Amino acid sequence: MTIQGKMTEKEFKLEPDCELRFEVEGKKETVDLKLLSGKAEVFGTELAPDKPYTFFSGAKAAVYTWHGCTLKLTGNTEGTYIAKETPMVMYLNTHACLERLRKHADEGLNRGEDTRGPVTMIVGPGDVGKSTLCRILLNYAVRMGRRPIFVDLDVGQGSIAIPGTIGAILVERAASVGEGFSQEAPLVYNFGHLVPLANLTFYNILVSRMAATVQDKMVGNRKVAASGVIINTCGWVKDEGYKSLTHVAQAFEVDVIIVLDQERLYNELVRDIPFIKIVFLPKSGGVVERTPPMRISARDDRIREYYYGLHTKYHPHSFEVKMSHLTIYKIGAPALPDSCMPADMKVDDHMTKLVPVEPGVKLKHHMLAVSLATEPKDLLTSNVAGFICVLDVDDENKMVKVLSPQPKPLPKTILILTEIQFMDSN
Ligand SMILES: Nc1ncnc2c1ncn2[C@@H]1O[C@H](COP(=O)(O)OP(=O)(O)OP(=O)(O)O)[C@@H](O)[C@H]1O
């Protein structure tokens, strides 16, 4: 491992099977990466020669090479070093196994059988590189001409849409080095909390709903069916979190579970679900641990990106709406003590109860999901068109000012109050 100091412009020669890792320091810094010779990739996306790739503040990246390369970094980076030990060969072998299952599925589909490619779920505690491994496996699949579905069930970060949601996208192109996967036509369900434990009943309902929709998508498209699914999960792996993982496995009829870094979780899963292939993989030494403030700031960045795009390329709209034009519900009511529960009511019922919300100052800074449901009865399981943020509330004039990705008017659908908050400082 070679540690390098701060730099403005520096060349790196990488031997085969090595990785250059760096972080972009400073709030307004950018760093340009160029591949000068050889071949290299960033989390599975191949770099074009001599093309500058820009990384922005907060980026934590690794440039891996199978056969050796020379790279140039321009700008101030932190903790920059070349790692000679990486788990990339194991990750590639895992991809090769998934590819074999896809080929198998292809052959079955050609014979007219009702089959599909591997549904793979990545699990492990926080900060072990689950999202990164999803990206690598998806990129390798696309580079083989596959069209896999990516499902992100990690409500803490919400890489599709915003934190507090679960989402799915069809991956048709390798991720862009700086911006990740293209997010055209994502399927998004609003959960409204940052941890599944906040309303596990509702979380499990949404997971089952997502699984059914993804299943339908595969039935309707043979190429997608053979390519399979890669599912990212939350880093919550103990007690109820563990049960929720087993529910995901059941709902999606998962074929392969990849456990990153935690042997205990691996052994528990092997014991409890012996009929699913469980694979243990080590985490990469490059994965950067995030402190709680870093996570908060990453969530904020995610919502800012939702409205303004990466590096302010979109222009969201802010406008006023009459309170009387808004129909808002909240999902889940506070639990009643057992003694107060009506005899025919189950504990789970209050978790999925729809509670009408009167617009008022308490909505300020909250994100509201614009549901595609027009009737309250469909609210729980409808996906969402997008999100508005309440910028201001004028109680006197009964007006609410909102930030929206779309111009006014708001669609005449129902809004769902979420626990997610955002302060717009742009
Ligand atoms: N090999 C690597 N070298 C440098 N940075 C890396 C490497 N792998 C991952 N990272 C960085 O580490 C950070 C954490 O990785 P990642 O988001 O994949 O972890 P995670 O397990 O999904 O976390 P969480 O459970 O919190 O969602 C990311 O910023 C990612 O870019």
The ligand as an SDF file (V2000), in Angstrom:
LIG
                    3D

 31 33  0  0  0  0  0  0  0  0999 V2000
  -13.1820   -0.0450   -2.6770 N   0  0  0  0  0  0  0  0  0  0  0  0
  -13.5460    1.1660   -2.2650 C   0  0  0  0  0  0  0  0  0  0  0  0
  -12.6560    2.1680   -2.1900 N   0  0  0  0  0  0  0  0  0  0  0  0
  -13.0170    3.4150   -1.7700 C   0  0  0  0  0  0  0  0  0  0  0  0
  -14.2710    3.7380   -1.3760 N   0  0  0  0  0  0  0  0  0  0  0  0
  -15.1960    2.7640   -1.4310 C   0  0  0  0  0  0  0  0  0  0  0  0
  -14.9120    1.4430   -1.8760 C   0  0  0  0  0  0  0  0  0  0  0  0
  -16.0400    0.7130   -1.8230 N   0  0  0  0  0  0  0  0  0  0  0  0
  -16.9940    1.5480   -1.3640 C   0  0  0  0  0  0  0  0  0  0  0  0
  -16.4980    2.7730   -1.1350 N   0  0  0  0  0  0  0  0  0  0  0  0
  -17.2250    3.9540   -0.6020 C   0  0  0  0  0  0  0  0  0  0  0  0
  -17.6190    3.6560    0.7400 O   0  0  0  0  0  0  0  0  0  0  0  0
  -18.8620    4.2750    1.0380 C   0  0  0  0  0  0  0  0  0  0  0  0
  -19.8050    3.2490    1.6620 C   0  0  0  0  0  0  0  0  0  0  0  0
  -20.0980    2.2110    0.7440 O   0  0  0  0  0  0  0  0  0  0  0  0
  -21.5780    1.6750    0.4920 P   0  0  0  0  0  0  0  0  0  0  0  0
  -22.5440    2.8060    0.3810 O   0  0  0  0  0  0  0  0  0  0  0  0
  -21.4950    0.7340   -0.6590 O   0  0  0  0  0  0  0  0  0  0  0  0
  -21.8210    0.8830    1.8440 O   0  0  0  0  0  0  0  0  0  0  0  0
  -23.1960    0.2450    2.3810 P   0  0  0  0  0  0  0  0  0  0  0  0
  -22.8780   -1.0260    3.0560 O   0  0  0  0  0  0  0  0  0  0  0  0
  -24.1910    0.1870    1.2630 O   0  0  0  0  0  0  0  0  0  0  0  0
  -23.6360    1.3340    3.4430 O   0  0  0  0  0  0  0  0  0  0  0  0
  -25.0980    1.4970    4.1490 P   0  0  0  0  0  0  0  0  0  0  0  0
  -25.4310    0.2410    4.8430 O   0  0  0  0  0  0  0  0  0  0  0  0
  -24.8600    2.6020    5.0760 O   0  0  0  0  0  0  0  0  0  0  0  0
  -26.0480    1.8420    3.0420 O   0  0  0  0  0  0  0  0  0  0  0  0
  -19.3680    4.8400   -0.2800 C   0  0  0  0  0  0  0  0  0  0  0  0
  -19.1420    6.2390   -0.2620 O   0  0  0  0  0  0  0  0  0  0  0  0
  -18.5140    4.1850   -1.3560 C   0  0  0  0  0  0  0  0  0  0  0  0
  -18.3230    5.0350   -2.4700 O   0  0  0  0  0  0  0  0  0  0  0  0
  1  2  1  0
  2  3  1  0
  2  7  2  0
  3  4  2  0
  4  5  1  0
  5  6  2  0
  6  7  1  0
  6 10  1  0
  7  8  1  0
  8  9  2  0
  9 10  1  0
 10 11  1  0
 11 12  1  0
 11 30  1  0
 12 13  1  0
 13 14  1  0
 13 28  1  0
 14 15  1  0
 15 16  1  0
 16 17  2  0
 16 18  1  0
 16 19  1  0
 19 20  1  0
 20 21  2  0
 20 22  1  0
 20 23  1  0
 23 24  1  0
 24 25  2  0
 24 26  1  0
 24 27  1  0
 28 29  1  0
 28 30  1  0
 30 31  1  0
M  END
$$$$
